[in-house]
Amino acid sequence: MEKAAAILINRHRLTESSLIIHWCSAEGGLFKTVAKGALRPKSAFAGRLDLFVTCEVDYVRSLKSDLHALKEAHLTEPRVGIRASYLRVLTGTYFCKLVEMVVEKETPLEGIHNLLKLSLDYLQNHDPAIKLLQRFENKLCEELGLGRLEQGGGALIHEVFQRPLPAQRGLIIKEIEKRTDNAAIVTLTPPEN
């Protein structure tokens, strides 16, 4: 049995009662587990397998595939504050999808895991700004060995990996700009007498 402190970065249904869970850990990198019976009402996994949480997981490595068997998950960082805002959830999802897009599976990635952890911890109590997206992309490029950047990390990732950035990026930028425009309108409106 293997153990890891891992962030839940994606999940989807395998059967009517089971889930495939995607994890990111410092030592084990990106790996997937099957949580059998996770969707049953009295499951031992109930309330523990939400996006962005960090868990201490115990799993049995499969010898035949990259889909391992999840045995236990103990919640250590629930990060419920992220779910307080659509924009925070969207940004957390973008960070997780971007990491999944560019990282080799089951390879240690301490720096990228720490970057993701710090970014999700920030989203716990703060709405994102465009600067946060850019900083995440730039630091991700640095961790991937693409060089130290002050700006343009997203464009470099797109160019190097020859894949479009996750769709959430555009939605985040639109939502941030809309909120900024609405804030500007409110501050420019003269007070009523």
N, C-alpha and C positions, 0 to 999 in steps of 0.2 A: 504494500500500500504506500502511495506517495502522498505527501502533504505540501500545501502551498498557501501563502497568503495571496489572494487573487481578486482582481476587480472583475465584476460581471459586466462584459461589454456588449453582449448580444444574446438573444435567446429566441428560439422558435419551437413550435410544436413538432414533435416526432410522431406521436400517436395521440389518441384521445386523452390519455392521462400522463404522457411523458413529454419531457422537454429536452432539446439540445441546448446546452449552455456553452457560450464562448467566454473564456477567461483570459485575463492578462496578468501574469505574475513576473516578478523580477527574475527569479531563477529558472522557471519553466517556460517563460515567454508566452506566446499565444497557444492555447490548447482548448480542446472541446471535450465536454463530458455529456453523458446521457444521465438525466435525472429521472429514473423510472418512478412512475406514480406521483410525480411532483404536483400534478393538477387534481389529485384526489383530495377530498375535504379534510381528511385526517392525516395527510402526508407529513412526514418529519421535515419536509422542505417548505411547508406552508409559511409564507411571509418572509422567506429568506432569499428568494431568487428574483429580486427586482433589479432592473438596470441600475448601474453605477454603484451598487453596494460592494463593499470589500468583505470577503469571507475567508475564514480558515477552512480550506477544503481538504478532504481526504478522498482520494480516488484510486482506482485500480487501472493501471495502464494496460491498454489492449495490445496484444501481440500481432493482431491482424489488420488493424486500421488506426486512424488518428482520432477515433471516437472512443474515449475512455469512460469507465463506469464511475459515476459520482456516488460515493457512499455516505458522506456527511458534509454539511456546510454550516459553519458557525458564524453568524453575523458579527462583524467587528466594527464596521463603519457603514451605517445605513444611508447616510447622505439624503435624508428626506427633504431637506431644504431645496434641492434641485427641482423636485416635483412641484414646488410652489409657483413655478412660472413656466409657461410654454417655451419662452425664449431660452431659459436655462436648460430645459430638457433637449431642445433642438441643438443647442451648442454642445452639450455633453454627448449627444448622439453623433454629431459631426466629428468630435475628437476621437471617439471610439472607432467609427467607420474609417477615418483617415489612418489610424494606427493599423487596423486590420488590412487596409489596402497596401501598405508599404512594408510591413514587417514579415520576415520569414517565420513560419510556424515552428513552435517548439524549440526556439533558440533563446538563450538567456538575453534579457534586455532591460537591465537594471535602470539605465538612464531614461529610457522611454517609459517604463513603468512609473518611475518617479515623476516624470513630466505629466503623465496622465493623472496620477494621483493628486498632485498639486493643483492641476487645472480643475479637476472635479471638486476638490476641497474648496477652491475659490468660488465655484459656482454654487456651492452650498448656501452662501450668504450674499452673493452679489449677482446682479444681472450683467451679462457680458457687454463689452464694447468691441468695436472692430479691432482696436488695438490688441485685445486679448487673442482674437483669432490669429492675427498676424504674428504675435509673439509665440503662440503655440506652433504655428507652421515653421517659423524660423528656428525655434529650438529643436523641433523634430528633424529638420534638415541637418542641424549640427550633430544630433545624436546618430543619425544615419550615416554620417561621414561625408555629407555633401558640401560641407564648408560652413563657416560661421557667417550668418547673414543678419543684416539690420532690417531688411525688408525683402519682399518677393519670394518668400518660402513656398507659398502656394503655387506660384507659377513654376518654380524650380521642380517641385514634386510632380506637377503635371508633365513637365518636359522630360524628366528622368524616367518616370514610370509609364509614360505614354498612356495614361488613363485619365479620364476626367475626374476632378475632385468630387467628393460626395455632394449630392444635390442639396443637402442641408445648408451648405455654405451660402448659396445664393439666397435662400429663405432667411437665414440669420441676418445677412446684410440688409435685405429689404425691411425686415422687422425693426432692426436698430435704426435705420434711416427714417422709417415711419415714426418711430417714437421720438427721435430727435426733431423731426419736422413738427410733430404735434406739440412738443415742449416749446419750440420756438414760437409757434402760433399763440400758445397760451401766454407766454411772456410778452409778446408784442401787443396783445389785446389790452386796450386801456381799461382801467377799472371803471365799473358803473358807479354813478353818483347816487 
